[in-house]
Amino acid sequence: MSAEEIARVCHEANRALQLVDGDPAPSRPWDDAPTWQRESAVAGVRNALAETHDPAAHHQAWVDAKAADGWTYGTTKDPEARTHPCMLPYDDLPANQRRKDVLFLSIVNSLTQ
């Protein structure tokens, strides 16, 4: 499978968790998701394949990439303002947000064995 195909699976699994958890702003389906979000998922897959197998390190790589793109912490996810409530250290995230990192890495691992 390509990195983009794996990213699609990760994105849809993340979206399903968002819906189950009652996220007020769940991601749109992959085909309707904005380009920046799809690119972020593909970058996450590539990072997981290259080096990041620890959920905390995976999350920090995501935070670093977002920060480099001008995103900061905010109580709501707002692509125009570039704020996101997960721009925190991994240990400060709620359990449901930490589960998304574990799930993401599990999917990448499962689909590349």
Buried (B, 14 or more C-beta within 10 A) or exposed (E): EEBBEBBBBBBBBBBEBBEEBEBEEBBEEBEEBEEEBBBBBBBBBBBBBEEBEEBBBBBBBBBEBBEEEEBEEEEEBEEEEBBBBBBBEBEEBEEEBBBBBEBBBBBBEEEEE
